[in-house]
Amino acid sequence: MPESRSLATRFVVAITATTVIIVGIFTLLGLVFGNFTYTIPTGIPVIGGQAGDLPAGEIARVALRLAVTTVAFLILVGVANLISVNTQRIIYGRTNTAKLNSAVVLLAFMLGILTPLTYPVLSDFLLENVQTTIESALAALVFFALVYGAFRMLRRKVTINGMLFVLTIEIVLIGALPAAQFAPVRAFTEWLINVPVNAGARGILLGIALATLITGLRVLIGQDRTYGE
């Protein structure tokens, strides 16, 4: 029984990996070249000498639509799971804190869904005066957490990187002040944000894109074991 189950599992894995590789290759060809004609050399046995049109572009469009539809369906499943889990916590929760948190989550979810449809003015008010305020407060907390972390880091051991980190934080904090005498520091802060920070962010995005590309190529050539046991 274990051997037959292992053989069946391997067969399913092989079929799944082969399907993914074929669909991935056709999608890649369709996105790069679109529909194109092909001619197989006559020296190849059985299929040699055949020619025709390969609708790779159509296959790519169908694959992308299926991917978008699948992602949308998964979002709906996630929303249903969110409602189900928090409803169960409200009914069967052991602590009042858990019940209260789940009730707040469900209330916020219902307000986010219903207010844009029924009362747009309230939706704009919640967005501008509640969500924006909370996001700003969280960003400020993150920033001061970085300051506290830098202080603890320098308290343990003074290094050049730590001093540079603290100096950058101080420059950004001073540059955020609206006083006129800090205008040069504010200009330097804007340069930091527009040049080094943007360069680092673009480098991170390029790294993510290259990692995604390499992962896709590994799947296409069958080297990724994602579909294994």
GROMACS elastic network, one bead per residue, 0.5 to 0.9 nm:
[ bonds ]
;  ai    aj funct       b0    kb
    1     4     6  0.51985   500
    1     5     6  0.60745   500
    1     6     6  0.84865   500
    2     5     6  0.50386   500
    2     6     6  0.60029   500
    2     7     6  0.85981   500
    3     7     6  0.61675   500
    3     8     6  0.85796   500
    4     7     6  0.50293   500
    4     8     6  0.60884   500
    4     9     6  0.84650   500
    5     8     6  0.50519   500
    5     9     6  0.60243   500
    5    10     6  0.85183   500
    6     9     6  0.50374   500
    6    10     6  0.61154   500
    6    11     6  0.85491   500
    7    10     6  0.50887   500
    7    11     6  0.61090   500
    7    12     6  0.86656   500
    8    11     6  0.50264   500
    8    12     6  0.62203   500
    8    13     6  0.85448   500
    9    12     6  0.51768   500
    9    13     6  0.60960   500
    9    14     6  0.85478   500
    9   228     6  0.86921   500
    9   229     6  0.78993   500
   10    14     6  0.60268   500
   10    15     6  0.85713   500
   10   228     6  0.78131   500
   10   229     6  0.83076   500
   11    14     6  0.50912   500
   11    15     6  0.61972   500
   11    16     6  0.85626   500
   12    15     6  0.51440   500
   12    16     6  0.60418   500
   12    17     6  0.84965   500
   13    16     6  0.51202   500
   13    17     6  0.59940   500
   13    18     6  0.84177   500
   13   227     6  0.58185   500
   13   228     6  0.61782   500
   13   229     6  0.81715   500
   14    17     6  0.52170   500
   14    18     6  0.60058   500
   14    19     6  0.85195   500
   14   227     6  0.83024   500
   14   228     6  0.87233   500
   15    18     6  0.51527   500
   15    19     6  0.61192   500
   15    20     6  0.86175   500
   16    19     6  0.51501   500
   16    20     6  0.61770   500
   16    21     6  0.86115   500
   16   227     6  0.72917   500
   17    20     6  0.51037   500
   17    21     6  0.61032   500
   17    22     6  0.86230   500
   17   219     6  0.79718   500
   17   220     6  0.88005   500
   17   222     6  0.70948   500
   17   226     6  0.88042   500
   17   227     6  0.64913   500
   17   228     6  0.89222   500
   18    21     6  0.51127   500
   18    22     6  0.61534   500
   18    23     6  0.85639   500
   18   220     6  0.89029   500
   18   222     6  0.79993   500
   19    22     6  0.52292   500
   19    23     6  0.60653   500
   19    24     6  0.83193   500
   20    23     6  0.52442   500
   20    24     6  0.58276   500
   20    25     6  0.84644   500
   20   219     6  0.76953   500
   20   220     6  0.74815   500
   21    24     6  0.50699   500
   21    25     6  0.60768   500
   21    26     6  0.86250   500
   21   219     6  0.64914   500
   21   221     6  0.70431   500
   21   222     6  0.70454   500
   22    25     6  0.52300   500
   22    26     6  0.62436   500
   22    27     6  0.85213   500
   22   220     6  0.76894   500
   23    26     6  0.52228   500
   23    27     6  0.59755   500
   23    28     6  0.84962   500
   23    59     6  0.81408   500
   23    60     6  0.82892   500
   23    63     6  0.76164   500
   23   220     6  0.89766   500
   24    27     6  0.50663   500
   24    28     6  0.60365   500
   24    29     6  0.85416   500
   24    60     6  0.86633   500
   24    63     6  0.87544   500
   24   216     6  0.82214   500
   24   219     6  0.82771   500
   24   220     6  0.63327   500
   25    28     6  0.51225   500
   25    29     6  0.61274   500
   25    30     6  0.84720   500
   25   220     6  0.66298   500
   26    29     6  0.50922   500
   26    30     6  0.59444   500
   26    31     6  0.85329   500
   26    55     6  0.89322   500
   26    56     6  0.56307   500
   26    57     6  0.81841   500
   26    59     6  0.67195   500
   26    60     6  0.65969   500
   27    30     6  0.50195   500
   27    31     6  0.60799   500
   27    32     6  0.85374   500
   27    56     6  0.67152   500
   27    57     6  0.73948   500
   27    58     6  0.88423   500
   27    59     6  0.63481   500
   27    61     6  0.78153   500
   27    62     6  0.88857   500
   27    63     6  0.68394   500
   27    64     6  0.81651   500
   28    31     6  0.52586   500
   28    32     6  0.61678   500
   28    33     6  0.83991   500
   28    56     6  0.84612   500
   28    60     6  0.72664   500
   29    32     6  0.51960   500
   29    33     6  0.56296   500
   29    34     6  0.67164   500
   29    35     6  0.85337   500
   29    56     6  0.61942   500
   29    57     6  0.75105   500
   29    60     6  0.79009   500
   30    33     6  0.54344   500
   30    35     6  0.64295   500
   30    36     6  0.86722   500
   30    55     6  0.76418   500
   30    58     6  0.71720   500
   30    59     6  0.68565   500
   30    60     6  0.51556   500
   30    61     6  0.79778   500
   31    34     6  0.58248   500
   31    56     6  0.79476   500
   31    57     6  0.63216   500
   31    60     6  0.62917   500
   31    61     6  0.82766   500
   32    57     6  0.85394   500
   33    36     6  0.70078   500
   33    56     6  0.79578   500
   33    57     6  0.74605   500
   34    54     6  0.89339   500
   34    55     6  0.74227   500
   34    56     6  0.57577   500
   34    58     6  0.77633   500
   34    60     6  0.82718   500
   35    53     6  0.71920   500
   35    54     6  0.58390   500
   35    56     6  0.50443   500
   35    58     6  0.73128   500
   36    52     6  0.86677   500
   36    53     6  0.58169   500
   36    54     6  0.55256   500
   36    55     6  0.68550   500
   36    56     6  0.72657   500
   36    57     6  0.84071   500
   37    51     6  0.73235   500
   37    52     6  0.55795   500
   37    54     6  0.57497   500
   37    55     6  0.85773   500
   38    50     6  0.82544   500
   38    51     6  0.54299   500
   38    52     6  0.56257   500
   38    53     6  0.62267   500
   38    54     6  0.68730   500
   39    42     6  0.89939   500
   39    48     6  0.85109   500
   39    49     6  0.68075   500
   39    50     6  0.59267   500
   39    52     6  0.68102   500
   40    43     6  0.84814   500
   40    44     6  0.74415   500
   40    47     6  0.71596   500
   40    48     6  0.53048   500
   40    49     6  0.52172   500
   40    50     6  0.54112   500
   40    51     6  0.62213   500
   41    44     6  0.60585   500
   41    47     6  0.85815   500
   41    48     6  0.52869   500
   41    49     6  0.53377   500
   41    50     6  0.77166   500
   42    45     6  0.76363   500
   42    47     6  0.79398   500
   42    50     6  0.78163   500
   43    48     6  0.59214   500
   43    49     6  0.77654   500
   44    47     6  0.63562   500
   44    49     6  0.78357   500
   45    48     6  0.55858   500
   46    49     6  0.88398   500
   47    50     6  0.62014   500
   48    51     6  0.88969   500
   53    56     6  0.89525   500
   54    57     6  0.83929   500
   55    58     6  0.54078   500
   55    59     6  0.63793   500
   55    60     6  0.87341   500
   56    59     6  0.50109   500
   56    60     6  0.60679   500
   56    61     6  0.86440   500
   57    60     6  0.50491   500
   57    61     6  0.62637   500
   57    62     6  0.86719   500
   58    61     6  0.51329   500
   58    62     6  0.62139   500
   58    63     6  0.85774   500
   59    62     6  0.51323   500
   59    63     6  0.60836   500
   59    64     6  0.86011   500
   60    63     6  0.50599   500
   60    64     6  0.61232   500
   60    65     6  0.85574   500
   61    64     6  0.51455   500
   61    65     6  0.61279   500
   61    66     6  0.85670   500
   62    65     6  0.51103   500
   62    66     6  0.61505   500
   62    67     6  0.85942   500
   63    66     6  0.50880   500
   63    67     6  0.61654   500
   63    68     6  0.86999   500
   64    68     6  0.61431   500
   64    69     6  0.84761   500
   65    68     6  0.51120   500
   65    69     6  0.60106   500
   65    70     6  0.84385   500
   66    69     6  0.50461   500
   66    70     6  0.59973   500
   66    71     6  0.85682   500
   67    70     6  0.50778   500
   67    71     6  0.61932   500
   67    72     6  0.86356   500
   68    71     6  0.51292   500
   68    72     6  0.61835   500
   68    73     6  0.85952   500
   69    72     6  0.51072   500
   69    73     6  0.61377   500
   69    74     6  0.85923   500
   70    73     6  0.50457   500
   70    74     6  0.61215   500
   70    75     6  0.86328   500
   71    74     6  0.50106   500
   71    75     6  0.62387   500
   71    76     6  0.87412   500
   72    75     6  0.50754   500
   72    76     6  0.64189   500
   72    77     6  0.87296   500
   73    76     6  0.50792   500
   73    77     6  0.62433   500
   73    78     6  0.86216   500
   74    78     6  0.60791   500
   74    79     6  0.85913   500
   75    79     6  0.62039   500
   75    80     6  0.86153   500
   76    79     6  0.50528   500
   76    80     6  0.61680   500
   76    81     6  0.85180   500
   77    80     6  0.50785   500
   77    81     6  0.60697   500
   77    82     6  0.85397   500
   78    82     6  0.60759   500
   78    83     6  0.86756   500
   79    83     6  0.62981   500
   79    84     6  0.85796   500
   80    83     6  0.52013   500
   80    84     6  0.60808   500
   80    85     6  0.85693   500
   81    85     6  0.59219   500
   81    86     6  0.84201   500
   82    85     6  0.53945   500
   82    86     6  0.61718   500
   82    87     6  0.84045   500
   82   105     6  0.89339   500
   82   106     6  0.84606   500
   83    86     6  0.54510   500
   83    87     6  0.59373   500
   83    88     6  0.85651   500
   83   105     6  0.88620   500
   83   106     6  0.68363   500
   83   109     6  0.87795   500
   84    87     6  0.51621   500
   84    88     6  0.61817   500
   84    89     6  0.86297   500
   85    88     6  0.52369   500
   85    89     6  0.62405   500
   85    90     6  0.87503   500
   85   102     6  0.84877   500
   86    90     6  0.61870   500
   86    91     6  0.86850   500
   86    99     6  0.80764   500
   86   101     6  0.85270   500
   86   103     6  0.72627   500
   86   105     6  0.75646   500
   86   106     6  0.70519   500
   87    90     6  0.51209   500
   87    91     6  0.63355   500
   87    92     6  0.85065   500
   87    99     6  0.88064   500
   87   102     6  0.71807   500
   87   103     6  0.79060   500
   87   106     6  0.79781   500
   88    91     6  0.50979   500
   88    92     6  0.56490   500
   88    93     6  0.71355   500
   88   102     6  0.89360   500
   89    92     6  0.52296   500
   89    94     6  0.80775   500
   89    98     6  0.67999   500
   89    99     6  0.58573   500
   89   102     6  0.65370   500
   89   103     6  0.87802   500
   90    93     6  0.55348   500
   90    96     6  0.86665   500
   90    98     6  0.74128   500
   90   100     6  0.74797   500
   90   101     6  0.86844   500
   90   102     6  0.62045   500
   90   103     6  0.66642   500
   91    99     6  0.76713   500
   92    99     6  0.83986   500
   93    96     6  0.73319   500
   93    97     6  0.88145   500
   93    98     6  0.62921   500
   93    99     6  0.58146   500
   94    97     6  0.87503   500
   94    98     6  0.74087   500
   94    99     6  0.79816   500
   95    98     6  0.54825   500
   95    99     6  0.65591   500
   95   100     6  0.87693   500
   96    99     6  0.50386   500
   96   100     6  0.60150   500
   96   101     6  0.85582   500
   97   100     6  0.50819   500
   97   101     6  0.61290   500
   97   102     6  0.85985   500
   98   101     6  0.51716   500
   98   102     6  0.61904   500
   98   103     6  0.85512   500
   99   102     6  0.52195   500
   99   103     6  0.61045   500
   99   104     6  0.86691   500
  100   103     6  0.50402   500
  100   104     6  0.61993   500
  100   105     6  0.86476   500
  101   104     6  0.51532   500
  101   105     6  0.62471   500
  101   106     6  0.87401   500
  102   105     6  0.50285   500
  102   106     6  0.62088   500
  102   107     6  0.85144   500
  103   106     6  0.51886   500
  103   107     6  0.60232   500
  103   108     6  0.85138   500
  104   107     6  0.50385   500
  104   108     6  0.60096   500
  104   109     6  0.84300   500
  105   108     6  0.52217   500
  105   109     6  0.61037   500
  105   110     6  0.86687   500
  106   110     6  0.61226   500
  106   111     6  0.85390   500
  107   110     6  0.51663   500
  107   111     6  0.61250   500
  107   112     6  0.85208   500
  108   111     6  0.50770   500
  108   112     6  0.60415   500
  108   113     6  0.86257   500
  109   112     6  0.50864   500
  109   113     6  0.62633   500
  109   114     6  0.86144   500
  110   113     6  0.51276   500
  110   114     6  0.58661   500
  110   115     6  0.80287   500
  111   114     6  0.53302   500
  111   115     6  0.54488   500
  111   116     6  0.83223   500
  111   123     6  0.79467   500
  112   115     6  0.60644   500
  112   116     6  0.70795   500
  112   123     6  0.73926   500
  112   126     6  0.88659   500
  113   116     6  0.66016   500
  113   117     6  0.73923   500
  114   117     6  0.53969   500
  114   118     6  0.60342   500
  114   119     6  0.78061   500
  114   123     6  0.87639   500
  115   118     6  0.51414   500
  115   120     6  0.59251   500
  115   121     6  0.82048   500
  115   122     6  0.64346   500
  115   123     6  0.52834   500
  115   124     6  0.89796   500
  116   119     6  0.58336   500
  116   121     6  0.80546   500
  116   122     6  0.78527   500
  116   123     6  0.54487   500
  116   124     6  0.81667   500
  117   120     6  0.65812   500
  117   123     6  0.88773   500
  119   122     6  0.56298   500
  119   123     6  0.66018   500
  120   124     6  0.62211   500
  120   125     6  0.85656   500
  121   124     6  0.52120   500
  121   125     6  0.62224   500
  121   126     6  0.87027   500
  122   126     6  0.61125   500
  122   127     6  0.85239   500
  123   126     6  0.51801   500
  123   127     6  0.61677   500
  123   128     6  0.86482   500
  124   127     6  0.50530   500
  124   128     6  0.60277   500
  124   129     6  0.82415   500
  125   128     6  0.53343   500
  125   129     6  0.56391   500
  125   130     6  0.73763   500
  126   129     6  0.54918   500
  126   131     6  0.63024   500
  126   132     6  0.84535   500
  127   130     6  0.58146   500
  127   131     6  0.50162   500
  127   132     6  0.62176   500
  127   133     6  0.87969   500
  128   131     6  0.63288   500
  128   132     6  0.53897   500
  128   133     6  0.74265   500
  129   132     6  0.60122   500
  129   133     6  0.58808   500
  129   134     6  0.85564   500
  130   133     6  0.52357   500
  130   134     6  0.61082   500
  130   135     6  0.85872   500
  131   134     6  0.51546   500
  131   135     6  0.60858   500
  131   136     6  0.85437   500
  132   135     6  0.51167   500
  132   136     6  0.60998   500
  132   137     6  0.85837   500
  133   136     6  0.51363   500
  133   137     6  0.61783   500
  133   138     6  0.86440   500
  134   137     6  0.50698   500
  134   138     6  0.61584   500
  134   139     6  0.85840   500
  135   138     6  0.50879   500
  135   139     6  0.61227   500
  135   140     6  0.85979   500
  136   139     6  0.50600   500
  136   140     6  0.61893   500
  136   141     6  0.86298   500
  137   140     6  0.50822   500
  137   141     6  0.62030   500
  137   142     6  0.86663   500
  138   142     6  0.61766   500
  138   143     6  0.86007   500
  139   142     6  0.50859   500
  139   143     6  0.62102   500
  139   144     6  0.87297   500
  140   143     6  0.50423   500
  140   144     6  0.62281   500
  140   145     6  0.84544   500
  141   144     6  0.52133   500
  141   145     6  0.59880   500
  141   146     6  0.85989   500
  142   146     6  0.62949   500
  142   147     6  0.87888   500
  143   146     6  0.51037   500
  143   147     6  0.64703   500
  143   148     6  0.88061   500
  143   169     6  0.85948   500
  144   148     6  0.61440   500
  144   149     6  0.84239   500
  145   148     6  0.50543   500
  145   149     6  0.60119   500
  145   150     6  0.85212   500
  146   150     6  0.60909   500
  146   151     6  0.85819   500
  146   169     6  0.83160   500
  147   150     6  0.51092   500
  147   151     6  0.62454   500
  147   152     6  0.87415   500
  147   166     6  0.72299   500
  147   169     6  0.70342   500
  147   170     6  0.87052   500
  148   151     6  0.50407   500
  148   152     6  0.62804   500
  148   153     6  0.85557   500
  149   152     6  0.51682   500
  149   153     6  0.60768   500
  149   154     6  0.86889   500
  150   154     6  0.61989   500
  150   155     6  0.84576   500
  150   162     6  0.67725   500
  150   163     6  0.84684   500
  150   165     6  0.71613   500
  150   166     6  0.60821   500
  150   169     6  0.89887   500
  151   154     6  0.52867   500
  151   155     6  0.60594   500
  151   156     6  0.87060   500
  151   162     6  0.88891   500
  151   166     6  0.77726   500
  152   156     6  0.62595   500
  152   157     6  0.86662   500
  153   156     6  0.53333   500
  153   157     6  0.62483   500
  153   158     6  0.74568   500
  153   159     6  0.88573   500
  153   162     6  0.69101   500
  154   157     6  0.50476   500
  154   159     6  0.72320   500
  154   162     6  0.63139   500
  154   163     6  0.74559   500
  154   166     6  0.87317   500
  155   158     6  0.69776   500
  157   162     6  0.85030   500
  158   161     6  0.85655   500
  158   162     6  0.65735   500
  158   163     6  0.71205   500
  159   162     6  0.51399   500
  159   163     6  0.61993   500
  159   164     6  0.85900   500
  160   163     6  0.51250   500
  160   164     6  0.60978   500
  160   165     6  0.85210   500
  161   164     6  0.50661   500
  161   165     6  0.60901   500
  161   166     6  0.86714   500
  162   165     6  0.50086   500
  162   166     6  0.62265   500
  162   167     6  0.85324   500
  163   166     6  0.51499   500
  163   167     6  0.60210   500
  163   168     6  0.85445   500
  164   167     6  0.50384   500
  164   168     6  0.61114   500
  164   169     6  0.86384   500
  165   168     6  0.52347   500
  165   169     6  0.63572   500
  165   170     6  0.87651   500
  166   169     6  0.51069   500
  166   170     6  0.62051   500
  166   171     6  0.86664   500
  167   170     6  0.51049   500
  167   171     6  0.61859   500
  167   172     6  0.86529   500
  168   171     6  0.51390   500
  168   172     6  0.62193   500
  168   173     6  0.85986   500
  168   189     6  0.89276   500
  169   172     6  0.51748   500
  169   173     6  0.61170   500
  169   174     6  0.85987   500
  170   173     6  0.50475   500
  170   174     6  0.60518   500
  170   175     6  0.83583   500
  171   174     6  0.51881   500
  171   175     6  0.58968   500
  171   176     6  0.85368   500
  171   185     6  0.67801   500
  171   186     6  0.82619   500
  171   188     6  0.82348   500
  171   189     6  0.67214   500
  172   175     6  0.50010   500
  172   176     6  0.61979   500
  172   185     6  0.81667   500
  172   186     6  0.78153   500
  172   188     6  0.87815   500
  172   189     6  0.57157   500
  172   190     6  0.88340   500
  172   192     6  0.86913   500
  173   176     6  0.52402   500
  173   177     6  0.69870   500
  173   189     6  0.89775   500
  174   177     6  0.54767   500
  174   178     6  0.89305   500
  174   182     6  0.70666   500
  174   185     6  0.69250   500
  174   186     6  0.74328   500
  174   189     6  0.87501   500
  175   178     6  0.78790   500
  175   182     6  0.64229   500
  175   183     6  0.74054   500
  175   184     6  0.81874   500
  175   185     6  0.51282   500
  175   187     6  0.75821   500
  175   188     6  0.77624   500
  175   189     6  0.57951   500
  175   190     6  0.82873   500
  176   179     6  0.89051   500
  176   182     6  0.87569   500
  176   185     6  0.88205   500
  176   186     6  0.66651   500
  176   189     6  0.81956   500
  177   180     6  0.86286   500
  177   182     6  0.71541   500
  177   183     6  0.89848   500
  177   186     6  0.79865   500
  178   181     6  0.88129   500
  178   182     6  0.75606   500
  178   183     6  0.83022   500
  178   186     6  0.87636   500
  179   182     6  0.57623   500
  179   183     6  0.73971   500
  180   183     6  0.54906   500
  180   184     6  0.89823   500
  181   184     6  0.76822   500
  181   185     6  0.86766   500
  182   185     6  0.52729   500
  182   186     6  0.61111   500
  182   187     6  0.87130   500
  183   187     6  0.61702   500
  183   188     6  0.86274   500
  184   187     6  0.50706   500
  184   188     6  0.62406   500
  184   189     6  0.85781   500
  185   188     6  0.50079   500
  185   189     6  0.60826   500
  185   190     6  0.86334   500
  186   190     6  0.62314   500
  186   191     6  0.86469   500
  187   190     6  0.51087   500
  187   191     6  0.63135   500
  187   192     6  0.87052   500
  188   192     6  0.62125   500
  188   193     6  0.87135   500
  189   193     6  0.62681   500
  189   194     6  0.85893   500
  190   193     6  0.51140   500
  190   194     6  0.60086   500
  190   195     6  0.84194   500
  191   194     6  0.51135   500
  191   195     6  0.57696   500
  191   196     6  0.77814   500
  191   197     6  0.89303   500
  192   195     6  0.55582   500
  192   196     6  0.54889   500
  192   197     6  0.62057   500
  192   198     6  0.84886   500
  193   196     6  0.63618   500
  193   198     6  0.64104   500
  194   197     6  0.62874   500
  194   198     6  0.55825   500
  194   199     6  0.80869   500
  195   198     6  0.54240   500
  195   199     6  0.59294   500
  195   200     6  0.86030   500
  196   199     6  0.50078   500
  196   200     6  0.61089   500
  196   201     6  0.85828   500
  197   200     6  0.51255   500
  197   201     6  0.61452   500
  197   202     6  0.85837   500
  198   202     6  0.60508   500
  198   203     6  0.84316   500
  199   202     6  0.51564   500
  199   203     6  0.60906   500
  199   204     6  0.86704   500
  200   204     6  0.62327   500
  200   205     6  0.86760   500
  201   204     6  0.51062   500
  201   205     6  0.62858   500
  201   206     6  0.86303   500
  202   206     6  0.60598   500
  202   207     6  0.84858   500
  203   206     6  0.50410   500
  203   207     6  0.61214   500
  203   208     6  0.86364   500
  204   207     6  0.50046   500
  204   208     6  0.62207   500
  204   209     6  0.86138   500
  205   208     6  0.50534   500
  205   209     6  0.61364   500
  205   210     6  0.86033   500
  206   210     6  0.60959   500
  206   211     6  0.84917   500
  207   210     6  0.51309   500
  207   211     6  0.60656   500
  207   212     6  0.85153   500
  208   211     6  0.50764   500
  208   212     6  0.60893   500
  208   213     6  0.85393   500
  209   212     6  0.50881   500
  209   213     6  0.61082   500
  209   214     6  0.86143   500
  210   214     6  0.60876   500
  210   215     6  0.85049   500
  211   214     6  0.51215   500
  211   215     6  0.61015   500
  211   216     6  0.85497   500
  212   215     6  0.50915   500
  212   216     6  0.61240   500
  212   217     6  0.86103   500
  213   216     6  0.50872   500
  213   217     6  0.61754   500
  213   218     6  0.86323   500
  214   217     6  0.50513   500
  214   218     6  0.61581   500
  214   219     6  0.86407   500
  215   218     6  0.50875   500
  215   219     6  0.63048   500
  215   220     6  0.86886   500
  215   224     6  0.75967   500
  216   219     6  0.50862   500
  216   220     6  0.61874   500
  216   221     6  0.87613   500
  216   224     6  0.88339   500
  217   221     6  0.62179   500
  217   222     6  0.84482   500
  217   223     6  0.85104   500
  217   224     6  0.88798   500
  218   221     6  0.53335   500
  218   222     6  0.60280   500
  218   224     6  0.53120   500
  219   222     6  0.50551   500
  219   223     6  0.60218   500
  219   224     6  0.51431   500
  219   225     6  0.82334   500
  219   226     6  0.82891   500
  220   223     6  0.77615   500
  220   224     6  0.84330   500
  221   224     6  0.80578   500
  222   225     6  0.78486   500
  224   227     6  0.77344   500
  224   228     6  0.86948   500
  225   228     6  0.51273   500
  225   229     6  0.82928   500
  226   229     6  0.82548   500
